[in-house]
């Protein structure tokens, strides 16, 4: 099992090139940056965990530019979006950004994505219907795969439609970087099992991690796919210990992503000591 590191990626956090180099040297497999292009001042959509929205949400930098800086400072570290809001960007421009990052990093990109939770943010950025956002995300991913693979890609879905185009560069792999879906509800988990290259749940939001993983793998099989080919990236919000990570490894988790935790998002000074602390666990995994 691999260990990844997640960051809010604000201007107050350790710079991407420094953070990435430190992670690679410490033995971490990957670095993950989330995405919010903006946060509406309106609070009609409640913050899912409850309470006030943490301030760092308002300060997040662009994940792709930050990951390019991380790529330039490293050679093997994988570069993940955790998570990207793919529907909140123009399709062709976003696909070109991802393909370019994939090319310039020699194929180290992993796209973690989700449908988003903030309706006002979503509707500011796209004309796709919020109530059909899982279909919108599926079509966005499938259309992107065509752009990054086919010689003269085209796509004809219910929500996304375009005739053949010329699009370059292509990705380093057919279909583009692997796409892992961050989803917890029944509909989202169903979509992950149907078409995603991976599933990215959060451990504290699961009733029983082991049983939920077993149900997901069975659902993947029900859709005629090989469960071993669909990676599980578990976002670890529980207190991290060697025994906890080993238990997740034994459940079939491919990768655990850790970070400073919501309560410490505004404390960048603890990031480097945390990396040093948890790097000691990596040889045991």
C-alpha positions in Angstrom: 0.0 0.0 0.0 1.1 3.5 -0.8 1.0 6.7 1.3 -0.1 10.0 -0.2 -0.3 13.5 1.3 -3.2 15.9 0.8 -2.9 19.7 1.2 -5.4 22.6 0.9 -2.8 24.3 -1.3 -3.2 27.9 -0.1 -0.5 30.5 -0.4 0.2 30.1 3.3 1.0 26.4 2.9 4.5 25.1 2.1 5.3 25.9 -1.6 4.4 23.1 -4.0 8.0 22.5 -5.1 9.3 22.4 -1.6 6.5 20.2 -0.3 6.8 17.8 -3.3 10.5 17.4 -2.9 10.2 16.8 0.8 7.5 14.1 0.2 9.5 12.3 -2.5 12.6 12.2 -0.4 10.6 10.9 2.6 9.2 8.0 0.6 5.6 9.2 0.0 4.1 8.0 -3.2 1.9 11.0 -4.1 0.9 14.6 -3.5 -2.8 15.7 -3.7 -4.3 19.1 -4.1 -8.0 20.0 -4.0 -9.9 22.6 -6.0 -12.3 25.5 -5.5 -12.0 28.3 -8.0 -14.1 30.5 -5.8 -16.4 30.4 -2.8 -19.8 32.2 -3.1 -20.3 34.7 -0.3 -23.9 33.4 -0.1 -24.2 30.5 2.3 -27.4 29.0 1.0 -25.6 25.7 0.6 -24.5 24.6 4.1 -21.0 23.4 4.8 -21.4 19.5 4.8 -19.6 18.9 8.2 -21.6 21.6 9.8 -20.7 24.9 11.3 -18.8 27.7 9.6 -16.8 27.2 6.4 -13.1 27.0 7.2 -11.1 30.1 6.0 -8.6 28.1 3.9 -11.4 27.2 1.5 -11.3 30.8 0.4 -7.6 30.8 -0.3 -7.0 27.7 -2.4 -4.6 28.0 -5.4 -4.9 26.4 -8.8 -4.2 22.7 -8.4 -2.8 22.1 -11.9 -0.3 25.0 -11.8 0.8 23.9 -8.3 1.2 20.3 -9.4 3.3 21.5 -12.4 5.6 23.2 -9.9 5.7 20.0 -7.9 6.4 17.9 -11.0 9.4 20.1 -11.9 11.0 19.5 -8.5 10.5 15.7 -8.5 11.0 12.6 -10.7 8.8 9.8 -9.3 6.2 11.5 -7.0 2.7 11.0 -8.4 0.6 14.2 -8.8 -3.1 14.0 -7.8 -6.1 16.3 -7.7 -8.0 15.5 -4.6 -10.5 16.5 -5.6 -10.9 18.4 -8.9 -14.3 19.8 -9.8 -14.1 18.8 -13.5 -17.5 20.2 -14.4 -16.6 23.7 -13.2 -14.1 24.3 -16.0 -14.5 24.5 -19.8 -14.1 21.0 -21.2 -11.5 21.5 -23.9 -9.3 23.9 -22.0 -9.3 21.6 -19.0 -8.5 18.5 -21.0 -5.5 20.4 -22.6 -4.3 21.5 -19.1 -4.5 17.9 -17.9 -2.8 16.5 -21.0 0.0 19.0 -20.8 0.6 18.3 -17.1 0.6 14.6 -17.9 3.1 15.0 -20.7 5.5 17.3 -18.8 5.4 15.1 -15.7 6.1 11.9 -17.7 2.7 10.4 -16.9 2.6 10.9 -13.2 -0.9 12.5 -13.0 -3.9 11.0 -11.2 -7.2 12.8 -11.4 -9.3 12.6 -8.3 -12.7 14.2 -9.0 -16.1 14.8 -7.6 -19.4 16.5 -8.3 -18.9 19.2 -5.6 -21.2 20.1 -2.7 -21.7 23.9 -3.2 -24.7 24.5 -5.5 -24.1 28.2 -5.9 -20.4 27.6 -6.8 -21.5 24.9 -9.3 -24.1 27.1 -11.0 -21.7 30.1 -11.2 -19.3 28.0 -13.2 -21.3 25.7 -15.5 -24.6 25.4 -17.3 -24.8 21.7 -16.5 -27.8 20.9 -14.3 -26.9 20.5 -10.7 -29.6 17.9 -10.2 -28.0 15.7 -12.9 -24.4 16.3 -11.8 -23.4 12.7 -11.6 -24.4 12.2 -15.2 -22.6 15.4 -16.0 -19.4 14.2 -14.4 -19.6 10.8 -16.1 -20.0 12.5 -19.5 -17.2 15.0 -18.7 -14.8 12.1 -17.9 -15.8 10.1 -21.0 -15.5 13.1 -23.3 -12.1 13.9 -21.8 -11.0 10.3 -22.3 -11.9 10.6 -26.0 -10.0 13.9 -26.3 -6.9 12.5 -24.7 -6.9 9.3 -26.8 -8.7 9.5 -30.2 -7.2 10.9 -33.4 -10.4 12.8 -34.2 -12.4 12.7 -31.0 -16.1 13.3 -30.8 -18.7 12.8 -28.1 -22.4 12.6 -28.2 -24.1 12.4 -24.7 -27.2 13.7 -23.1 -25.5 16.8 -21.6 -22.2 17.0 -23.6 -22.1 16.9 -27.3 -19.5 17.8 -29.9 -18.6 16.7 -33.4 -15.0 15.5 -34.4 -12.2 17.8 -33.5 -8.4 17.8 -33.7 -7.0 17.9 -30.2 -3.4 17.7 -29.0 -1.4 16.8 -27.0 -2.6 13.3 -26.3 -1.9 11.8 -22.9 0.9 9.4 -22.2 -1.6 6.6 -21.7 -4.7 5.6 -23.7 -7.7 7.2 -22.0 -5.5 9.7 -20.2 -4.5 9.8 -16.5 -6.5 7.4 -14.3 -9.7 9.0 -12.9 -10.7 8.2 -9.3 -14.1 9.3 -8.1 -14.6 10.8 -4.6 -18.1 9.8 -3.6 -19.8 8.4 -0.6 -23.6 8.2 -1.3 -25.3 5.3 -3.1 -25.5 7.1 -6.5 -21.9 8.2 -6.4 -20.6 4.8 -5.4 -22.6 3.3 -8.2 -21.0 5.6 -10.7 -17.5 4.9 -9.3 -18.2 1.1 -9.8 -19.5 1.7 -13.3 -16.9 3.9 -15.0 -14.2 5.2 -12.7 -10.6 3.9 -12.6 -10.7 4.2 -8.8 -12.8 5.1 -5.8 -11.8 7.7 -3.2 -13.9 7.5 0.0 -13.3 9.1 3.4 -12.8 6.7 6.3 -14.7 8.7 9.0 -17.7 8.9 6.7 -18.0 5.2 6.3 -20.1 3.1 8.7 -17.8 0.1 8.4 -14.7 0.5 6.2 -14.1 -3.2 5.6 -17.7 -4.0 4.8 -18.1 -0.9 2.6 -15.0 -1.9 0.6 -16.4 -5.4 0.2 -19.7 -4.0 -1.1 -17.9 -1.7 -3.5 -15.8 -4.5 -4.9 -18.9 -6.6 -5.4 -20.6 -3.7 -7.1 -17.7 -3.4 -9.5 -18.0 -7.1 -10.3 -21.8 -6.7 -10.9 -20.9 -4.2 -13.6 -18.7 -6.7 -15.4 -15.4 -5.2 -14.2 -12.4 -6.6 -12.4 -12.4 -5.2 -8.8 -8.6 -5.6 -8.6 -8.3 -3.1 -11.6 -10.2 -0.4 -9.7 -7.9 1.3 -7.2 -9.2 2.4 -3.8 -7.7 5.5 -2.4 -8.8 6.0 1.2 -8.7 9.6 2.6 -7.8 9.0 6.2 -9.3 11.5 8.7 -9.1 9.2 11.7 -6.0 9.5 14.0 -3.2 7.9 11.9 -1.4 5.0 13.4 0.7 2.2 11.9 -1.9 -0.4 13.0 -4.7 1.6 11.3 -2.9 1.9 8.0 -1.9 -1.8 8.1 -5.6 -2.7 8.7 -6.6 -0.6 5.6 -3.8 -2.3 3.6 -5.2 -5.7 4.5 -8.6 -4.6 3.4 -7.3 -4.1 -0.1 -6.8 -0.3 0.0 -4.3 0.7 -2.7 -3.4 4.1 -1.2 -4.1 6.0 2.0 -4.0 9.8 1.8 -3.2 11.7 5.0 -3.0 15.4 5.7 -3.0 17.8 8.6 -6.7 17.5 9.1 -9.5 20.1 9.0 -8.7 21.4 12.5 -5.1 22.2 11.4 -5.7 23.6 7.9 -4.6 27.0 9.1 -1.4 25.7 10.8 1.1 25.2 7.9 4.0 25.1 10.4 3.0 21.5 11.4 3.2 20.1 7.8 6.9 19.3 7.6 7.1 17.7 11.1 4.1 15.6 10.2 5.7 14.4 7.0 8.8 13.4 9.0 6.7 11.6 11.6 4.6 9.5 9.2 7.5 8.8 6.8 8.7 6.4 9.5 5.6 4.2 8.9 6.1 3.8 5.2 8.6 0.8 5.4 5.9 -1.1 7.4 3.3 -0.7 4.7 
